[in-house]
Amino acid sequence: MCRRFVSSSACIENTTEVGFGDGPRCLIIAHGFTDSHTVPNHEQAHRTVISYWSTSPDLSSAERYPYFFRTVPPDPYQAMAMIEILLHFNWTYVTVIHENSNYGIRGSEELARLAREKGICIAATEILPRQGAKSDDKEYDDIVKRLYLRPKARVVILWSAETNVPPLLQAITRAGDKELVFIGSDGWSGRRYSFEHEDILEGAITVQPMADPIIGFDKYLASLSPATHTVNPWFDEFWEKQFNCSLHDKNHGHPLAPFEGTFEECDPGYRLSSSNFKQDGQLQFVATAVLAYVQALKNIHRDFCGNTSGLCKAMTPLQGHTVRAYLQNVTFQDMNGSTFNFESNGDGPPRYRIMNYKQTESGKFAYVAVGTYDTVLKIHKNRMQFKRDEPSYPESVCSSECQFGEKKINKNGDLCCWLCVPCLKNQYLVNETTCNDCALGYRPAGNMTRCEQLERVYLEVDSVAIITFTFAIAGILMTSFIAVVLVLNRSTPVVKASSRELCFPLLLGVLICYSSTFLYYVTPPTKLVCGIQLFVMGLGFALCYSAILVKTNRVHRIFHSGRSTAKRPDFISPFSQLIITGILAGIQVILSMVYMVASPPGPSPYELSDENVILIACGNLSDRSLILGMAFPILLMFMCTIYALLTRNIPSQYSEAKLIGLTMYTTCIIWLAMVPVYVVTESRVRPLISTINFAICLSCSVCLACLFVPRVYIILCRPERNIRKSSNGHGKPSRPMMVMSHSAISEADYFSDTEAVAKDATDMT
């Protein structure tokens, strides 16, 4: 065995090599590789290396460094432990400060990678000046100033060796901020700093590889002295360095050359004790490395030499690849009773102790173990403390979590900083940043993360419907009564004078319109019911306005031609008028059929948000359906109104023209008034249906009141006006008193009083 010191601090601080026979050294116990470039020297020589303090992630590659082992876990596990601590406290917005070395750079890179995977945002990454470089307080002050640019990032991960920490703490002290929470790497975990910085570090949470003092080691070491311990050739050098003295060479009588200090002879009474000796925190990893070799060599000896004591020929020389294979499979109890084995790539198992730097008593600070990490974080929050007067840790988040029904809109692309914006009505949260509409018939559930189906209901007969039905039934009864009166008195002058052939299509249209109000309440609505609704309402109004249009058109043509010629206009006979009315109504029938084929009617769901139900009703209530279904009747109504205006100045004897005008003007006012009412109630189905039904009933009632009630009144209450009188002295009977003028009564069976008045006007000219 030998001891070798390597001068380059960038390589190996010290190593121990072991060999068997005359072969090359095949076992090395190394302190720490701070640069992975040195390892290939041993890899090429197939020398197995076990490090007890090398944590660089570069050395975890089993392909590049198959002969490298370590008893400490690599830095990526340390980064995982830190990320788990952040998640445990829900700290999602943090700052990272690291030293400018492979240790700091690779550590911060691993932190950044894991943070992205876990949804943690690193607000900023600061680099400390390189060790040994010329730096002043300003560089550290600038780092601290940049920290305060993001005041919500209260947690600072400090990944550095202990030598870089004091200048940073001094800069924070100058800034006067004591509210930062530090999470420390193993490079400075457990270190104590000057009194003036303790309040800055108070509450810090640090991570360090789990190592315990070796039981019995202190007692054993205290029992050793150069006089009694002659087995270890390096013990004398250790003793001289420990007590700063010199021992006399036993063979030559002169003192050994110490590494530093004086040549004062060592007092035989010197002894190691707790006052001048403390176990190094890495000692367990050193012992574990030795035990790993011991266990591997024991297994090699068992397999190669059997029961032979000492080295056998098969073990000399011992090849490096053999040692590597046996090391990879060792499992043993370390000196503190924990089971140890190497990871598949030669790394030590991830075992960390979580420390909290806090005031144990007023003015007394200490690191207290509060948890462990071995791929799973186990932490005791009841043992942790931020400040003595403020035990709870502060938040370190950029934005608070949104409430139910609110989505996140990120600010400036920062995943941890967002605005909370409520989803629109009837929307649910697909994820944290997206709201989608619930399908028709569904509504957001209580937590706004899904949709639930609404209850489906049908139109019910409510108080408004009862009023509408009463109105419609009264109209149907009145229409039926008028029809009976006109039929029974169809040969009287008043009935003949009112274009009796067109009265019955008009009354039929009114009856159909009144009846259509009941169809909306037929439940459940089907395609047939919805088709009948659309067809009947259009047909009813088409019949009404076709008959009125034919009447007004005939009046206009008779008076217009009567002023210029005595020839009777074409197509004014009762039969012609019925044919034209039928053709116009047939056009509506054809249009309704075409529309129903192009867009089949059927039930549609209407969401009643105020009741949280879905009303199933016919889909004929939309703007498109109503306009297309009623387009032709509206055109007829518009033309009727124009002809009513054109015939407003005919002789006063023809009162029906004025009644038709009154009917059309009133009808236009009703439907124009219904437009804003329709717009207001469009999204409310029940009021919308009631509005449409009232408009239908009012339009029909206007027709009855203006066109038929005066005639029925004369027939029933003033029969004396419903007779022919001879008052002109020429032996010709007079026309009915209602519209009577001199005319040829013999033609009254075929023409209305319109033609008679037109003839009188011609004769007078």
C-alpha positions in Angstrom: 0.0 0.0 0.0 1.2 3.5 -0.6 0.1 7.1 -0.2 0.4 9.5 -3.0 -0.2 13.3 -3.0 -1.1 15.0 -6.2 -0.2 18.6 -6.4 -3.0 19.7 -8.8 -6.0 20.7 -6.8 -8.1 20.4 -9.9 -7.6 16.6 -9.9 -7.4 14.5 -6.8 -6.8 15.9 -3.4 -5.5 12.5 -2.1 -5.9 8.9 -3.0 -4.9 5.5 -1.6 -3.9 2.8 -4.0 -4.0 -0.9 -3.4 -2.4 -3.7 -5.4 -1.6 -7.4 -5.2 1.6 -9.1 -6.2 3.7 -7.4 -8.8 0.8 -6.2 -10.9 -0.4 -2.7 -11.3 -2.4 -0.9 -8.6 -6.1 -1.8 -9.1 -7.8 -0.2 -6.2 -8.0 3.5 -5.4 -9.9 5.3 -2.7 -10.1 9.0 -3.8 -11.3 12.1 -1.9 -13.0 14.2 -4.6 -12.7 14.8 -8.3 -13.6 18.4 -9.0 -12.9 17.8 -12.7 -13.9 14.7 -14.6 -11.0 15.0 -17.0 -8.7 13.2 -14.5 -10.8 10.1 -14.2 -9.9 8.7 -17.7 -6.3 8.3 -16.5 -7.5 5.6 -14.2 -10.1 4.3 -16.7 -7.4 3.7 -19.2 -5.3 1.7 -16.6 -8.5 -0.2 -15.6 -8.0 0.9 -12.0 -11.1 0.9 -10.0 -11.8 4.2 -8.2 -14.1 4.7 -5.2 -14.6 8.4 -4.3 -16.1 9.4 -1.0 -16.8 13.0 -1.9 -17.1 13.4 -5.7 -20.7 14.5 -6.6 -20.4 15.7 -10.2 -23.1 14.4 -12.4 -20.6 14.0 -15.3 -19.2 10.9 -13.4 -22.5 9.0 -13.5 -22.0 7.7 -17.0 -21.3 4.0 -16.7 -20.3 4.0 -20.4 -17.6 6.7 -20.0 -16.4 5.8 -16.5 -17.1 2.1 -16.0 -14.4 1.8 -13.3 -15.6 4.8 -11.2 -17.7 4.3 -8.1 -18.6 6.6 -5.2 -20.2 6.2 -1.8 -21.9 9.6 -1.9 -25.0 10.4 -4.1 -24.4 12.6 -7.1 -25.7 16.2 -7.3 -28.8 15.4 -9.4 -30.3 13.7 -6.4 -29.5 16.8 -4.3 -31.4 18.9 -6.9 -34.3 16.5 -6.7 -34.4 16.9 -2.9 -34.5 20.7 -3.3 -37.3 20.5 -5.8 -39.3 18.3 -3.5 -38.8 20.8 -0.7 -40.2 23.6 -3.0 -43.2 21.4 -3.9 -43.8 20.6 -0.2 -44.1 24.3 0.7 -45.8 25.2 -2.7 -42.9 27.6 -3.6 -43.3 27.9 -7.3 -41.3 31.1 -8.0 -37.7 31.1 -6.8 -34.3 32.5 -7.6 -31.1 30.4 -8.1 -27.6 31.7 -7.2 -24.7 29.4 -8.0 -21.0 29.6 -8.0 -19.1 29.8 -11.3 -17.7 26.2 -11.3 -18.6 22.8 -12.6 -20.2 22.1 -9.3 -22.4 25.2 -9.4 -23.1 25.3 -13.2 -24.1 21.6 -13.4 -26.2 21.9 -10.2 -28.1 24.9 -11.5 -28.7 23.2 -14.9 -30.2 20.1 -13.1 -32.4 22.4 -11.0 -33.7 24.2 -14.1 -34.5 20.9 -15.8 -36.4 19.5 -12.8 -38.2 22.8 -12.2 -39.6 22.8 -15.7 -40.9 19.3 -15.3 -42.6 20.2 -12.0 -44.1 23.5 -13.0 -41.7 25.6 -10.9 -40.5 28.9 -12.3 -37.0 30.2 -11.8 -37.4 33.9 -11.7 -33.7 34.6 -12.3 -30.3 32.8 -12.2 -27.4 34.7 -10.7 -23.7 33.6 -10.9 -21.3 34.4 -8.1 -17.8 35.6 -9.0 -15.3 32.8 -9.5 -13.2 31.8 -6.6 -9.8 33.5 -6.6 -10.9 36.1 -9.1 -10.7 39.7 -8.2 -14.1 40.9 -7.0 -15.4 43.6 -4.9 -18.5 44.3 -2.9 -20.2 45.9 -5.8 -20.5 42.6 -7.7 -22.3 41.1 -4.8 -24.4 44.2 -4.2 -25.5 44.1 -7.8 -26.6 40.5 -7.4 -28.7 41.4 -4.4 -30.2 44.4 -6.2 -31.3 42.1 -9.0 -32.9 39.8 -6.4 -35.2 42.6 -5.3 -36.4 43.3 -8.9 -38.6 40.2 -8.3 -39.9 40.7 -4.8 -42.3 37.8 -5.0 -39.4 35.3 -5.3 -38.7 35.1 -1.6 -36.9 31.7 -1.8 -33.3 31.7 -2.9 -31.5 28.4 -3.8 -27.8 28.9 -3.1 -25.7 26.3 -4.8 -22.2 27.1 -3.8 -19.2 26.1 -1.7 -18.9 27.7 1.7 -16.2 30.3 0.7 -18.7 32.2 -1.6 -21.4 32.5 1.0 -20.0 35.2 3.4 -19.6 37.9 0.7 -23.2 37.3 -0.4 -24.5 37.5 3.2 -22.6 40.7 3.7 -24.2 42.3 0.6 -27.7 41.2 1.9 -26.8 42.8 5.3 -25.9 46.0 3.6 -29.3 45.9 1.7 -31.1 45.4 5.0 -33.4 42.6 3.9 -33.9 39.7 6.3 -36.9 38.1 4.8 -35.3 35.8 2.2 -35.5 32.0 2.6 -32.3 30.2 1.7 -32.2 26.6 0.4 -28.6 25.5 0.6 -26.6 22.8 -1.2 -24.2 20.4 0.5 -21.3 22.8 -0.3 -22.2 25.0 2.7 -24.8 23.0 4.5 -24.1 22.7 8.2 -21.5 25.5 8.2 -21.6 28.3 10.8 -20.9 31.9 9.9 -20.2 35.0 11.9 -22.7 36.3 14.3 -23.7 39.3 12.1 -25.1 36.9 9.5 -27.0 34.5 11.6 -30.3 36.5 11.4 -29.9 36.6 7.5 -29.6 32.8 7.4 -32.2 32.1 10.0 -34.8 29.8 8.6 -32.5 28.4 5.9 -33.2 24.8 4.7 -30.1 22.9 3.6 -29.5 19.6 2.1 -26.5 17.4 3.0 -25.6 13.8 2.3 -26.6 11.6 5.2 -23.6 10.7 7.3 -23.4 9.9 11.0 -20.4 9.7 13.3 -18.9 6.3 13.4 -19.8 4.6 16.6 -16.7 3.8 18.7 -14.3 5.6 16.4 -13.7 8.5 18.8 -12.9 6.1 21.7 -10.6 4.0 19.5 -8.7 7.0 18.2 -8.3 8.5 21.7 -6.6 5.2 22.7 -3.9 5.5 20.0 -0.5 7.1 20.4 2.7 6.8 18.4 4.1 4.5 21.0 1.3 2.0 20.9 0.1 2.3 17.3 2.9 1.2 15.0 0.9 -0.5 12.3 -0.1 2.5 10.4 2.9 4.2 8.7 1.1 7.5 8.4 0.0 7.8 12.0 3.2 9.5 13.1 2.8 12.2 10.4 -0.8 12.7 11.5 0.4 13.1 15.1 3.0 15.6 14.3 0.5 17.7 12.3 -2.2 17.4 14.9 0.0 18.6 17.8 2.5 20.7 15.8 5.5 18.8 17.1 8.2 16.4 16.0 8.7 12.7 16.8 12.3 11.2 16.9 13.0 8.6 14.2 13.3 5.3 16.1 16.1 4.1 13.9 18.2 7.2 13.3 17.4 9.4 16.3 16.5 12.6 14.4 13.1 14.1 14.2 10.8 13.4 11.3 10.2 16.5 9.1 6.7 17.8 9.7 4.7 19.5 7.1 4.4 22.7 9.0 5.2 24.1 12.4 8.2 23.9 14.6 10.6 21.1 15.5 9.5 21.0 19.1 9.6 17.4 20.4 6.2 15.9 21.0 5.2 15.4 24.6 4.6 11.7 25.4 1.6 12.8 27.4 -0.2 14.2 24.3 -3.6 12.4 23.8 -6.5 12.8 21.3 -9.8 13.9 23.0 -13.0 15.7 22.2 -11.2 19.0 23.0 -8.8 18.6 20.1 -10.5 16.2 17.7 -13.8 16.0 15.9 -14.9 13.4 13.4 -15.0 14.7 9.8 -18.5 14.7 8.4 -17.2 12.6 5.4 -15.7 9.9 7.6 -18.6 7.5 7.2 -18.3 7.7 3.4 -14.5 6.9 3.7 -15.3 3.9 5.9 -18.0 2.8 3.5 -15.5 3.0 0.6 -13.0 0.8 2.5 -15.8 -1.6 3.5 -16.9 -1.9 -0.1 -13.4 -2.9 -1.1 -13.2 -5.3 1.8 -16.5 -6.9 0.9 -15.5 -7.2 -2.8 -12.1 -8.7 -2.0 -13.7 -11.1 0.4 -16.1 -12.3 -2.3 -13.2 -12.5 -4.8 -11.1 -14.5 -2.4 -14.1 -16.9 -1.7 -14.7 -17.5 -5.4 -11.1 -17.6 -6.5 -9.3 -19.2 -3.6 -11.9 -21.3 -1.9 -10.7 -22.3 1.6 -7.1 -21.2 1.0 -6.0 -18.7 3.5 -4.1 -15.6 2.3 -3.6 -14.8 -1.4 -3.8 -17.6 -3.8 -2.2 -17.7 -7.3 -5.6 -16.9 -9.0 -5.7 -13.5 -7.3 -2.2 -12.4 -8.4 -2.3 -10.2 -10.3 -5.9 -9.1 -9.7 -7.5 -7.5 -12.8 -9.4 -4.2 -12.6 -12.4 -5.5 -14.5 -12.7 -8.3 -11.9 -12.8 -5.9 -9.0 -15.3 -3.7 -10.9 -17.7 -6.6 -11.4 -17.5 -7.6 -7.7 -17.9 -4.0 -6.5 -21.0 -3.6 -8.6 -22.7 -6.4 -6.7 -21.6 -5.8 -3.1 -24.3 -5.5 -0.4 -23.3 -5.0 3.2 -24.1 -3.3 6.5 -22.1 -0.1 6.9 -20.6 0.9 10.3 -23.8 2.4 11.4 -26.0 -0.5 10.5 -27.5 0.8 7.2 -27.6 -1.5 4.2 -25.3 -0.2 1.4 -25.0 -1.1 -2.3 -24.0 0.8 -5.4 -26.5 2.0 -8.0 -26.3 0.4 -11.4 -24.0 3.2 -12.7 -21.7 3.0 -9.6 -23.3 6.0 -7.7 -24.0 5.9 -4.0 -27.6 5.6 -2.9 -29.6 8.9 -2.6 -29.6 9.6 1.1 -29.8 13.1 2.4 -30.6 14.8 5.6 -32.7 18.0 5.6 -31.5 20.7 8.0 -33.1 23.8 9.3 -31.0 26.7 10.6 -33.0 28.3 13.4 -32.9 29.9 16.8 -33.2 27.1 19.4 -33.1 29.7 22.1 -33.1 33.4 22.0 -29.8 34.5 20.3 -28.7 30.9 19.9 -28.7 29.4 16.4 -28.1 25.8 15.3 -28.7 23.4 12.4 -31.5 21.0 13.4 -32.4 17.8 11.4 -36.0 18.1 10.2 -36.3 15.4 7.6 -34.7 13.0 5.1 -34.7 12.4 1.4 -34.1 9.0 -0.2 -36.1 9.6 -3.4 -39.1 10.3 -1.1 -39.1 13.5 1.0 -40.0 13.0 4.6 -40.1 16.2 6.5 -41.4 17.3 9.9 -42.9 20.7 9.6 -43.6 21.0 13.3 -39.8 21.0 13.9 -39.2 23.8 11.3 -39.1 27.5 12.0 -38.5 30.5 9.8 -38.0 33.2 12.4 -38.4 32.9 16.1 -41.0 35.6 16.1 -42.5 34.5 12.8 -42.4 30.6 12.6 -44.4 30.2 9.4 -42.5 30.4 6.1 -43.6 33.2 3.7 -45.0 32.5 0.2 -42.8 32.4 -2.8 -45.3 32.5 -5.7 -45.7 35.0 -8.5 -49.5 34.7 -8.7 -52.0 33.1 -6.3 -54.1 30.2 -7.6 -57.3 31.1 -9.4 -60.7 30.5 -8.0 -63.2 28.0 -9.3 -64.3 29.0 -12.8 -61.3 31.2 -13.5 -58.6 30.5 -16.1 -55.0 31.5 -16.1 -53.6 34.0 -18.7 -49.9 34.0 -18.5 -48.1 37.3 -18.3 -45.1 37.9 -20.7 -44.8 34.1 -21.3 -43.9 33.4 -17.6 -45.6 30.2 -16.7 -45.8 31.1 -13.0 -47.2 34.6 -13.4 -50.7 34.9 -14.6 -54.0 36.8 -14.4 -57.2 35.1 -13.3 -60.0 35.6 -15.8 -63.5 34.2 -15.1 -64.9 31.8 -17.7 -67.9 33.0 -19.6 -71.4 31.9 -18.7 -72.0 28.3 -19.6 -68.3 27.5 -19.9 -66.2 25.0 -18.0 -62.4 24.7 -17.3 -60.8 22.2 -19.7 -57.4 22.9 -18.0 -55.9 25.8 -16.1 -55.7 28.0 -19.2 -58.7 27.0 -21.3 -62.4 27.5 -21.0 -64.8 25.7 -23.3 -68.5 26.0 -23.8 -70.8 23.3 -22.4 -72.9 21.7 -25.1 -76.5 22.7 -25.5 -78.4 21.1 -22.8 -75.5 21.0 -20.3 -74.2 23.4 -17.7 -71.0 23.7 -15.7 -70.9 21.5 -12.7 -70.3 22.8 -9.2 -66.5 22.9 -9.5 -66.6 24.3 -13.1 -64.4 21.4 -14.4 -67.1 19.5 -16.2 -70.6 19.8 -17.6 -73.7 18.1 -16.4 -76.9 17.5 -18.3 -79.8 19.8 -17.5 -83.3 18.5 -16.8 -85.5 18.4 -19.8 -89.0 19.8 -19.6 -91.9 20.7 -22.0 -94.2 23.6 -22.3 -96.8 23.7 -19.6 -100.1 25.4 -19.6 -99.5 28.3 -17.2 -101.5 31.4 -16.4 -100.4 33.2 -19.5 -101.3 30.2 -21.7 -104.7 30.1 -20.1 -105.3 33.8 -21.0 -104.1 33.1 -24.6 -106.4 30.0 -24.8 -109.3 32.0 -23.6 -108.6 34.7 -26.2 -108.3 32.0 -28.9 -111.4 30.1 -27.9 -113.5 33.3 -27.8 -112.2 34.1 -31.3 -113.0 30.6 -32.6 -116.5 30.9 -31.2 -116.9 34.4 -32.6 -115.6 33.2 -36.0 -118.0 30.2 -36.0 -120.9 32.5 -35.1 -120.2 35.0 -37.8 -119.9 32.2 -40.4 -123.3 30.8 -39.3 -124.9 34.2 -39.6 -123.4 34.8 -43.0 -124.5 31.4 -44.3 -128.0 31.8 -43.0 -128.2 35.3 -44.5 -126.2 34.6 -47.6 -129.0 35.9 -49.9 -129.4 39.2 -48.2 -128.1 42.4 -49.8 -125.5 43.1 -47.0 -123.9 39.6 -47.4 -124.0 39.9 -51.2 -122.5 43.3 -51.0 -119.5 42.1 -48.9 -118.2 39.7 -51.6 -119.6 36.7 -49.9 -117.5 34.3 -51.9 -114.3 35.8 -50.3 -115.8 36.0 -46.8 -115.6 32.3 -46.2 -111.9 31.8 -47.2 -111.1 34.8 -45.0 -113.1 33.3 -42.1 -111.4 30.0 -42.6 -107.9 31.7 -42.4 -109.0 33.4 -39.2 -110.2 30.1 -37.7 -106.9 28.4 -38.7 -104.9 31.1 -37.1 -106.8 31.0 -33.8 -106.4 27.2 -33.7 -102.7 27.4 -34.3 -102.1 28.9 -30.9 -102.9 25.5 -29.3 -100.3 23.6 -31.3 -97.4 25.1 -29.3 -98.6 23.3 -26.2 -98.9 19.8 -27.7 -96.3 17.7 -25.8 -94.0 16.1 -26.4 -93.3 18.0 -29.6 -92.6 15.8 -32.6 -91.5 16.4 -36.2 -95.1 16.1 -37.3 -96.4 18.5 -34.7 -93.7 21.0 -35.5 -94.4 20.7 -39.2 -98.1 21.3 -38.7 -97.3 24.4 -36.6 -95.2 25.9 -39.3 -97.6 25.0 -42.1 -100.8 26.0 -40.3 -99.7 29.5 -39.2 -98.4 30.4 -42.7 -101.5 29.0 -44.4 -103.9 30.8 -42.1 -102.4 34.2 -42.7 -102.0 33.5 -46.4 -105.8 32.8 -46.7 -106.6 35.9 -44.7 -104.4 38.3 -46.7 -105.0 36.6 -50.0 -108.8 37.2 -49.7 -108.3 40.8 -48.5 -105.7 41.4 -51.3 -108.1 40.1 -54.0 -110.9 42.4 -52.6 -108.8 45.5 -52.5 -107.3 44.8 -55.9 -110.7 44.3 -57.4 -111.9 47.6 -55.9 -108.9 49.5 -57.2 -109.2 48.0 -60.7 -113.0 48.7 -60.9 -112.7 52.3 -59.9 -109.6 52.9 -61.9 -111.1 51.5 -65.1 -114.6 53.0 -64.3 -113.3 56.5 -64.9 -112.1 55.8 -68.4 -114.3 53.0 -69.8 -117.6 51.3 -69.2 -116.0 47.9 -69.9 -116.0 45.7 -66.9 -112.4 44.7 -65.8 -111.3 41.1 -66.3 -111.2 38.5 -63.5 -113.6 40.2 -61.1 -116.3 37.6 -61.1 -116.8 35.6 -57.8 -115.4 32.5 -59.4 -112.3 34.3 -60.6 -111.8 35.9 -57.2 -111.9 32.4 -55.6 -109.4 31.0 -58.1 -107.0 33.8 -57.5 -107.3 33.5 -53.7 -106.7 29.7 -54.0 -103.6 30.3 -56.2 -102.1 32.7 -53.7 -102.8 30.3 -50.8 -101.3 27.5 -52.9 -98.1 29.5 -53.3 -97.8 29.5 -49.5 -98.4 25.8 -49.4 -95.7 25.2 -51.9 -93.2 27.5 -50.1 -93.9 25.8 -46.8 -93.4 22.3 -48.4 -90.1 23.4 -49.9 -88.8 25.0 -46.7 -89.8 21.9 -44.7 -87.9 19.6 -47.1 -84.9 21.9 -47.1 -84.9 22.3 -43.3 -87.1 19.6 -41.7 -88.9 20.9 -38.7 -88.5 19.2 -35.4 -88.2 19.8 -31.6 -85.2 21.8 -30.4 -83.7 22.3 -27.0 -83.9 25.8 -25.5 -81.8 26.5 -22.4 -83.6 28.4 -19.7 -80.6 29.7 -17.7 -82.7 31.2 -15.0 -84.4 27.9 -14.3 -81.4 25.6 -15.1 -83.6 23.4 -17.3 -83.8 22.6 -21.0 -87.2 23.3 -22.6 -88.0 21.1 -25.5 -90.1 23.0 -28.1 -90.5 23.2 -31.8 -87.6 24.9 -33.5 -89.9 27.3 -35.4 -89.2 30.2 -33.0 -85.9 31.4 -34.4 -85.6 34.5 -36.6 -84.8 32.4 -39.6 -87.7 30.0 -39.2 -90.3 32.7 -38.6 -89.1 35.0 -41.4 -89.0 32.2 -44.0 -92.3 30.6 -42.8 -94.1 34.0 -42.8 -92.3 35.7 -45.7 -95.1 35.2 -48.2 -98.0 36.2 -45.8 -96.0 39.3 -44.9 -95.6 40.2 -48.6 -99.4 39.8 -49.0 -100.0 42.0 -45.9 -97.7 44.6 -47.3 -99.5 44.6 -50.7 -102.9 44.7 -49.0 -101.8 47.8 -47.1 -100.7 49.5 -50.4 -104.0 48.8 -52.0 -105.8 50.1 -48.9 -103.9 53.3 -49.4 -104.7 53.5 -53.1 -108.5 53.0 -52.4 -108.8 55.4 -49.5 -110.4 58.1 -51.7 -113.2 56.2 -53.3 -116.7 57.4 -52.8 -118.0 57.3 -49.3 -120.8 55.0 -50.1 -118.3 52.1 -50.3 -117.6 51.7 -46.6 -115.8 48.3 -46.9 -112.7 49.9 -48.5 -112.3 52.1 -45.5 -112.8 49.1 -43.2 -110.2 47.1 -45.1 -107.8 50.1 -44.7 -108.5 50.2 -41.0 -107.9 46.5 -40.7 -104.5 46.6 -42.5 -103.3 49.7 -40.7 -104.1 48.1 -37.4 -102.5 44.8 -38.4 -99.3 46.6 -39.4 -99.2 48.5 -36.1 -99.6 45.2 -34.2 -96.8 43.4 -36.0 -94.5 46.4 -35.9 -95.1 46.6 -32.2 -94.3 43.0 -31.8 -90.8 43.3 -33.3 -89.1 44.9 -30.2 -91.2 42.6 -28.0 -89.9 39.7 -30.0 -86.3 40.9 -29.7 -86.5 41.3 -26.0 -88.2 37.9 -25.4 -86.2 35.9 -28.0 -84.0 34.2 -25.5 -86.9 33.5 -23.2 -89.0 30.8 -24.9 -92.2 30.9 -22.8 -92.7 34.7 -23.1 -91.8 34.4 -26.8 -94.5 31.9 -27.5 -97.0 33.9 -25.6 -96.0 37.0 -27.6 -96.5 35.2 -30.9 -99.8 33.8 -29.8 -101.1 37.2 -28.7 -100.0 38.7 -32.0 -101.9 36.0 -33.9 -105.0 36.4 -31.8 -104.9 40.2 -32.1 -104.5 40.1 -35.9 -107.4 37.7 -36.3 -109.6 39.8 -33.9 -108.9 43.0 -35.9 -110.1 41.2 -39.1 -113.3 40.1 -37.3 -113.9 43.4 -35.6 -113.3 45.6 -38.7 -114.7 43.5 -41.6 -117.5 41.3 -40.1 -118.8 42.8 -36.9 -120.5 45.8 -38.7 -122.3 43.5 -41.2 -123.4 41.1 -38.5 -124.6 44.1 -36.5 -126.8 45.2 -39.5 -128.1 41.7 -40.1 -129.0 41.1 -36.5 -129.7 44.5 -35.0 -130.7 46.7 -38.0 -132.5 44.5 -40.4 -134.3 47.5 -41.9 -131.0 48.5 -43.5 -130.6 45.0 -45.1 -133.4 45.4 -47.7 -133.8 46.8 -51.2 -135.9 49.9 -51.6 -137.3 51.6 -54.7 -136.7 55.3 -54.2 -135.4 56.6 -57.6 -138.7 56.9 -59.4 -137.5 54.8 -62.3 -139.0 51.6 -61.0 -135.7 50.2 -60.0 -135.2 49.0 -56.4 -132.5 50.7 -54.4 -129.3 49.0 -53.0 -129.0 48.2 -49.4 -129.0 51.3 -47.2 -125.5 50.5 -46.0 -123.9 51.3 -49.3 -126.8 51.9 -51.6 -126.6 54.0 -54.8 -128.4 54.0 -58.1 -127.5 50.9 -60.0 -128.9 48.0 -61.9 -130.0 45.7 -59.1 -130.3 42.8 -61.6 -126.6 42.5 -61.5 -126.3 42.4 -57.7 -126.3 38.6 -57.7 -123.0 38.7 -59.5 -121.3 41.9 -58.5 -120.8 43.6 -55.2 -121.8 47.2 -54.5 -118.4 48.2 -55.6 -119.3 47.7 -59.2 -122.6 49.5 -58.6 -120.9 52.5 -57.1 -118.4 52.5 -59.9 -121.3 52.5 -62.5 -123.0 55.3 -60.7 -119.9 57.3 -60.8 -119.6 56.7 -64.5 -123.2 57.6 -65.2 -122.8 60.9 -63.3 -119.9 61.9 -65.4 
